[in-house]
Amino acid sequence: MFTLEYGNFEDEINLFDYSQVGNISTSFAMRDGFFYIANSESGKVMELSSYGDLLTLYYSEEMNPTPSFATENGEELNATRRAISYPFNSTSDVAIDSKKNLYVVDRLPVERQEMDDEIGEYVNQVVLRFDADGNFLGYLGQQGPGGTPFPLVKKIYVTDSQELVVVCITGDGPRVYWFAENGYMLFTVRIDRKYIPVPYSDGQEYYMEIGNVVPDYTERKLYISVDCSVPNIDESSRMQSGIRYDKSLIYPLNVESGLYDRPLEIMPHVEDAEGEFSDAHYNIPYDFLGVSSSGWFFFMAVIDDGFELQMVQGNGQIILNRKIKADHRNTLFYSFNLSNSGVLSELVAKSDKVHILWWQTDSLIQSILKR
């Protein structure tokens, strides 16, 4: 789609903060052909067109020079661009709704972090809200506007009904906070492994690991990916020698009733390992990317020359696989985003610049279904 140069100017991006040690925190989202990049390392959020034109810049004055299209007091000099000052601390995710309201996960300063007695952890993240005109609407915490900060936020989503879903990680497992369009709390969902229906017969030993938790865009429902493993029995000695991956399941959870529906089993990625005397095949679980408003599930696996994308119809009857070529050796960082319409986008950092790509899987699916 377009590229971004490295730098500190308004239309440039900075992914590498040499004063700090840690992972790259930049994230992005795409909706209706517009890209929203929360560049944590530069303390700014950029709204760009599909051609890479900068439309709106939310920026921290402490970390950025005054944009060329704004005066020192923030008044706009260019009618096609907007500059909005906000003192970001450390952003980590971004989402946009159909009304162009912007949601940004930001970390509070150390002096404002709190101890959450219920989960026994310090919490320090909130979700900032901006309307379509760039006006700051306050922040959301666990209880809604001005509430207790969230534990570590993994991802935020906005449903087709303009309801915000915040997926968090705690020591006890994922927690999901579901908010109405006005920001007030609707549901808090604690996902505990022991309450997930067991996919094995009584007496069989098994291990279950919870992966990504993703909301449905059209219903108040969550999809929970679970990778299952079983004891590995050595054929010669009949003794257990570790565990082996068995299968992956997607469990639908009705948020309103708290009940699980029948899980959908996901075919694994098969990795071929050629040996000197024999060829072996290994089943590897896909990463769960998300679900589109049309009900298709998306999964990703890393392969030697790129990625393998698996798209599964909601009832599991149709499975589509496509390969995305990529040069891993020359890639410094990458991040994928799946829009509610089913468009897959990627932010790729190379040594010289950042590339933004997309694949219109929604058009691909429709063309195949019409055959």
C-alpha positions as CSV (number, residue, x, y, z in Angstrom):
1,M,0.0,0.0,0.0
2,F,2.7,2.5,1.1
3,T,5.9,3.0,3.0
4,L,6.9,5.2,5.9
5,E,10.4,6.6,6.5
6,Y,12.1,6.4,9.9
7,G,12.4,9.7,11.7
8,N,10.7,12.1,14.1
9,F,8.8,14.3,11.7
10,E,5.0,14.1,11.6
11,D,4.8,11.7,8.6
12,E,7.6,9.5,9.8
13,I,7.8,6.6,12.3
14,N,10.2,5.6,15.0
15,L,10.2,2.0,16.2
16,F,13.6,1.8,18.0
17,D,14.0,3.6,21.3
18,Y,17.7,3.2,22.2
19,S,17.1,4.7,25.7
20,Q,14.9,1.7,26.7
21,V,15.1,-2.1,26.6
22,G,12.1,-4.1,25.6
23,N,9.8,-5.1,22.8
24,I,8.5,-2.8,20.1
25,S,5.2,-1.5,21.3
26,T,3.9,0.0,18.0
27,S,0.5,-1.3,16.9
28,F,-2.0,-0.5,14.2
29,A,-5.5,-1.0,12.9
30,M,-7.3,-0.6,9.6
31,R,-10.9,0.3,9.0
32,D,-12.7,1.3,5.8
33,G,-9.4,1.8,4.0
34,F,-7.8,4.1,6.7
35,F,-4.9,3.1,8.8
36,Y,-4.3,4.1,12.4
37,I,-0.8,3.6,13.8
38,A,-0.1,4.0,17.5
39,N,3.6,4.6,17.4
40,S,4.5,4.3,21.1
41,E,8.2,4.9,20.6
42,S,7.3,8.4,19.3
43,G,4.4,9.2,21.5
44,K,1.9,9.7,18.7
45,V,-1.0,8.1,16.8
46,M,-1.2,8.6,13.0
47,E,-4.3,8.4,10.8
48,L,-3.3,7.7,7.2
49,S,-5.2,7.2,4.0
50,S,-4.7,4.0,1.9
51,Y,-2.1,6.0,-0.1
52,G,-0.1,6.8,3.0
53,D,-1.2,10.5,3.3
54,L,-1.2,11.7,6.9
55,L,-4.7,13.0,7.8
56,T,-4.7,13.3,11.6
57,L,-1.8,13.4,14.1
58,Y,-2.4,12.9,17.8
59,Y,1.0,13.7,19.4
60,S,2.8,14.3,22.7
61,E,4.4,17.7,22.7
62,E,7.2,16.4,24.9
63,M,8.2,13.7,22.4
64,N,7.5,15.4,19.0
65,P,8.3,18.7,17.3
66,T,5.3,20.9,16.5
67,P,3.8,19.5,13.2
68,S,4.4,21.7,10.2
69,F,0.6,22.1,9.6
70,A,-0.2,23.4,13.1
71,T,0.8,26.5,15.1
72,E,2.3,26.3,18.5
73,N,-1.1,26.7,20.2
74,G,-2.5,23.8,18.1
75,E,-4.5,25.8,15.6
76,E,-4.7,24.1,12.2
77,L,-3.0,25.7,9.3
78,N,-4.0,23.0,6.7
79,A,-7.7,22.1,6.3
80,T,-6.8,18.6,5.1
81,R,-4.7,17.7,8.1
82,R,-5.3,17.9,11.8
83,A,-2.9,18.1,14.7
84,I,-4.2,17.1,18.1
85,S,-1.9,17.4,21.2
86,Y,-2.2,14.8,24.0
87,P,0.4,13.7,26.6
88,F,0.7,10.0,25.7
89,N,2.8,8.0,28.1
90,S,3.3,4.6,26.5
91,T,0.6,3.3,24.1
92,S,0.2,-0.3,23.2
93,D,-2.9,-0.8,21.0
94,V,-5.4,1.1,19.0
95,A,-9.0,0.6,17.6
96,I,-11.5,2.6,15.6
97,D,-15.3,2.3,15.3
98,S,-17.5,3.0,12.3
99,K,-18.2,6.5,13.6
100,K,-14.4,7.2,13.5
101,N,-14.2,7.3,17.3
102,L,-10.6,6.4,18.3
103,Y,-9.6,4.2,21.2
104,V,-6.0,4.0,22.4
105,V,-4.5,1.9,25.2
106,D,-2.1,3.9,27.2
107,R,-0.1,3.3,30.4
108,L,-0.5,5.5,33.4
109,P,2.6,7.0,35.1
110,V,4.1,5.0,38.0
111,E,2.6,7.3,40.7
112,R,-0.9,6.5,39.3
113,Q,-0.7,2.7,39.2
114,E,-2.9,0.8,41.6
115,M,-3.1,-2.5,43.3
116,D,-6.1,-4.6,42.3
117,D,-6.8,-6.8,45.3
118,E,-9.1,-9.1,43.3
119,I,-6.4,-10.3,41.0
120,G,-3.5,-9.5,43.3
121,E,-1.6,-7.5,40.7
122,Y,-0.7,-3.9,40.0
123,V,-2.8,-2.4,37.2
124,N,-1.7,0.6,35.2
125,Q,-3.4,0.7,31.7
126,V,-6.4,2.7,30.5
127,V,-8.3,3.1,27.2
128,L,-8.3,6.7,26.0
129,R,-11.3,7.9,23.9
130,F,-11.3,10.5,21.2
131,D,-14.4,11.4,19.0
132,A,-14.3,11.8,15.3
133,D,-13.3,15.5,15.6
134,G,-10.3,14.6,17.8
135,N,-11.9,15.8,21.1
136,F,-10.7,13.8,24.2
137,L,-13.7,12.0,25.8
138,G,-11.9,10.7,28.9
139,Y,-10.6,7.3,29.7
140,L,-12.1,3.9,30.5
141,G,-11.0,1.6,33.3
142,Q,-12.4,-1.7,34.5
143,Q,-15.7,-0.2,35.7
144,G,-16.1,2.2,32.8
145,P,-15.4,6.0,32.6
146,G,-12.7,6.9,35.2
147,G,-12.6,3.3,36.6
148,T,-9.7,1.3,38.0
149,P,-6.9,0.8,35.5
150,F,-6.8,-2.5,33.5
151,P,-4.3,-5.3,34.0
152,L,-2.1,-5.9,31.0
153,V,-4.2,-5.3,27.9
154,K,-3.5,-7.7,25.1
155,K,-5.9,-6.3,22.5
156,I,-8.9,-4.1,22.1
157,Y,-11.8,-4.5,19.6
158,V,-14.9,-2.5,18.6
159,T,-17.9,-4.5,17.5
160,D,-20.4,-3.6,14.8
161,S,-22.7,-2.2,17.5
162,Q,-19.9,0.2,18.7
163,E,-19.3,-1.8,21.8
164,L,-15.7,-1.8,23.1
165,V,-14.1,-5.1,24.1
166,V,-10.9,-5.1,26.2
167,V,-9.0,-8.4,26.4
168,C,-6.5,-8.5,29.3
169,I,-4.0,-11.0,30.6
170,T,-3.7,-11.8,34.3
171,G,-1.8,-14.5,36.3
172,D,-5.2,-16.3,36.6
173,G,-5.9,-16.3,32.9
174,P,-7.6,-13.9,30.4
175,R,-10.1,-11.4,31.5
176,V,-12.5,-9.6,29.1
177,Y,-14.2,-6.3,29.8
178,W,-17.2,-5.5,27.5
179,F,-18.5,-1.9,27.4
180,A,-21.6,-0.2,25.8
181,E,-21.2,2.5,23.2
182,N,-21.4,5.2,25.9
183,G,-18.5,3.5,27.8
184,Y,-20.4,2.0,30.6
185,M,-19.7,-1.6,31.8
186,L,-21.8,-4.4,30.4
187,F,-19.9,-7.6,31.2
188,T,-16.8,-8.8,32.9
189,V,-15.7,-12.3,31.8
190,R,-13.1,-14.3,33.6
191,I,-11.9,-17.2,31.5
192,D,-10.7,-20.1,33.6
193,R,-9.3,-23.2,32.2
194,K,-11.2,-25.4,34.7
195,Y,-14.6,-24.2,33.4
196,I,-13.9,-24.9,29.7
197,P,-15.7,-28.1,28.6
198,V,-13.3,-31.1,28.5
199,P,-12.9,-32.5,25.0
200,Y,-11.7,-35.9,26.2
201,S,-13.3,-38.9,27.8
202,D,-13.2,-39.5,31.5
203,G,-9.9,-40.8,32.9
204,Q,-7.9,-39.6,29.9
205,E,-4.9,-37.4,30.8
206,Y,-4.7,-34.1,28.9
207,Y,-3.3,-30.6,29.0
208,M,-5.1,-27.5,27.8
209,E,-3.5,-24.1,27.0
210,I,-5.6,-21.0,26.3
211,G,-4.5,-18.9,23.4
212,N,-6.1,-15.8,21.9
213,V,-9.6,-14.6,23.0
214,V,-11.5,-12.7,20.3
215,P,-15.0,-11.2,20.3
216,D,-17.7,-11.7,17.7
217,Y,-18.5,-8.5,15.8
218,T,-22.2,-9.1,15.4
219,E,-23.1,-11.0,18.6
220,R,-22.2,-10.8,22.3
221,K,-20.0,-13.8,22.0
222,L,-16.3,-14.6,22.6
223,Y,-14.2,-17.2,20.8
224,I,-11.5,-18.8,22.9
225,S,-8.7,-20.8,21.2
226,V,-7.5,-23.8,23.1
227,D,-4.5,-26.0,22.2
228,C,-4.7,-29.5,23.6
229,S,-1.9,-31.9,24.4
230,V,-1.8,-35.5,25.6
231,P,0.9,-37.7,27.0
232,N,3.4,-39.0,24.5
233,I,3.9,-42.8,24.9
234,D,7.1,-44.3,23.6
235,E,6.1,-47.3,21.4
236,S,9.1,-49.5,22.4
237,S,9.1,-49.0,26.1
238,R,5.4,-48.1,26.6
239,M,6.6,-45.4,28.9
240,Q,5.5,-41.7,28.8
241,S,8.1,-39.5,27.3
242,G,6.8,-35.9,27.6
243,I,3.6,-34.7,25.9
244,R,2.6,-34.1,22.3
245,Y,0.3,-31.6,20.6
246,D,-3.1,-33.2,19.8
247,K,-5.6,-30.7,18.5
248,S,-6.8,-27.1,18.5
249,L,-10.3,-26.0,19.3
250,I,-12.3,-22.7,19.2
251,Y,-14.8,-22.5,22.0
252,P,-17.7,-20.0,21.5
253,L,-18.7,-18.4,24.8
254,N,-22.1,-16.6,25.1
255,V,-21.2,-13.6,27.2
256,E,-24.8,-12.9,28.3
257,S,-25.6,-16.5,29.5
258,G,-22.0,-17.6,30.4
259,L,-22.5,-20.9,28.5
260,Y,-20.1,-22.5,26.1
261,D,-21.3,-23.8,22.7
262,R,-19.9,-26.8,20.8
263,P,-16.3,-26.2,19.9
264,L,-14.9,-26.0,16.3
265,E,-11.9,-28.1,15.7
266,I,-9.2,-26.4,13.6
267,M,-6.9,-28.4,11.3
268,P,-3.2,-28.0,12.3
269,H,-0.4,-26.8,10.2
270,V,1.7,-29.8,9.0
271,E,5.4,-29.2,9.0
272,D,7.6,-31.6,7.0
273,A,10.9,-32.6,8.6
274,E,13.2,-34.5,6.2
275,G,15.6,-36.8,7.9
276,E,18.5,-38.9,6.6
277,F,16.6,-42.1,6.8
278,S,13.0,-41.1,7.0
279,D,10.6,-38.2,6.5
280,A,8.6,-37.0,9.6
281,H,5.5,-34.9,9.7
282,Y,4.7,-32.6,12.7
283,N,1.4,-31.0,13.5
284,I,1.8,-27.4,14.7
285,P,-1.1,-25.3,16.0
286,Y,-2.0,-22.1,14.1
287,D,-2.2,-18.7,15.8
288,F,-5.8,-17.5,16.0
289,L,-5.9,-14.1,14.3
290,G,-9.6,-13.4,14.7
291,V,-13.0,-13.6,13.1
292,S,-14.7,-11.3,10.5
293,S,-18.3,-9.9,10.7
294,S,-19.2,-12.5,8.0
295,G,-18.3,-15.3,10.4
296,W,-15.0,-16.5,8.9
297,F,-12.2,-17.5,11.3
298,F,-8.6,-16.6,10.4
299,F,-5.4,-18.4,11.5
300,M,-1.7,-17.9,10.8
301,A,1.4,-20.1,10.9
302,V,5.0,-19.0,10.3
303,I,6.8,-21.0,7.5
304,D,10.3,-20.8,6.1
305,D,9.4,-18.5,3.2
306,G,6.6,-16.5,4.8
307,F,3.3,-17.3,6.4
308,E,0.5,-19.7,5.8
309,L,-3.0,-18.3,6.2
310,Q,-5.9,-20.5,7.0
311,M,-9.5,-19.3,6.6
312,V,-12.3,-21.4,8.1
313,Q,-16.0,-21.0,7.6
314,G,-18.0,-20.6,10.9
315,N,-19.5,-24.1,10.5
316,G,-16.1,-25.6,9.5
317,Q,-17.4,-26.8,6.1
318,I,-15.0,-24.8,4.0
319,I,-11.3,-24.4,4.7
320,L,-9.1,-22.1,2.5
321,N,-5.3,-22.0,2.7
322,R,-3.1,-19.4,1.2
323,K,0.6,-18.7,1.4
324,I,2.0,-15.2,2.0
325,K,5.6,-14.8,0.9
326,A,7.9,-12.9,3.2
327,D,11.6,-12.5,3.8
328,H,12.1,-13.2,7.5
329,R,15.8,-12.7,7.4
330,N,15.5,-9.0,6.4
331,T,12.5,-8.3,8.6
332,L,13.1,-6.5,11.9
333,F,9.5,-6.4,13.2
334,Y,6.0,-7.3,11.9
335,S,2.5,-7.1,13.1
336,F,-0.8,-8.3,11.5
337,N,-4.3,-6.8,11.8
338,L,-7.6,-8.3,10.7
339,S,-10.4,-5.8,10.1
340,N,-14.1,-6.6,10.8
341,S,-14.6,-6.9,7.1
342,G,-12.0,-9.6,6.7
343,V,-9.1,-7.5,5.2
344,L,-5.7,-8.7,6.5
345,S,-3.1,-5.9,6.9
346,E,0.5,-6.1,7.9
347,L,3.1,-3.6,9.2
348,V,6.6,-4.7,8.3
349,A,9.8,-3.0,9.5
350,K,12.8,-3.3,7.3
351,S,16.2,-1.8,7.8
352,D,15.4,1.2,5.6
353,K,11.7,1.9,6.1
354,V,8.3,0.5,7.2
355,H,6.0,-1.1,4.7
356,I,2.2,-1.3,5.0
357,L,0.6,-4.2,3.1
358,W,-2.9,-5.7,2.8
359,W,-4.7,-8.7,1.4
360,Q,-8.4,-8.4,0.5
361,T,-9.3,-11.8,1.7
362,D,-13.0,-10.8,1.8
363,S,-12.9,-10.5,-2.0
364,L,-11.0,-13.8,-2.3
365,I,-13.6,-15.6,-0.2
366,Q,-16.5,-14.2,-2.2
367,S,-14.9,-15.1,-5.5
368,I,-14.4,-18.7,-4.3
369,L,-18.0,-19.1,-3.0
370,K,-19.4,-17.9,-6.3
371,R,-17.7,-20.7,-8.2
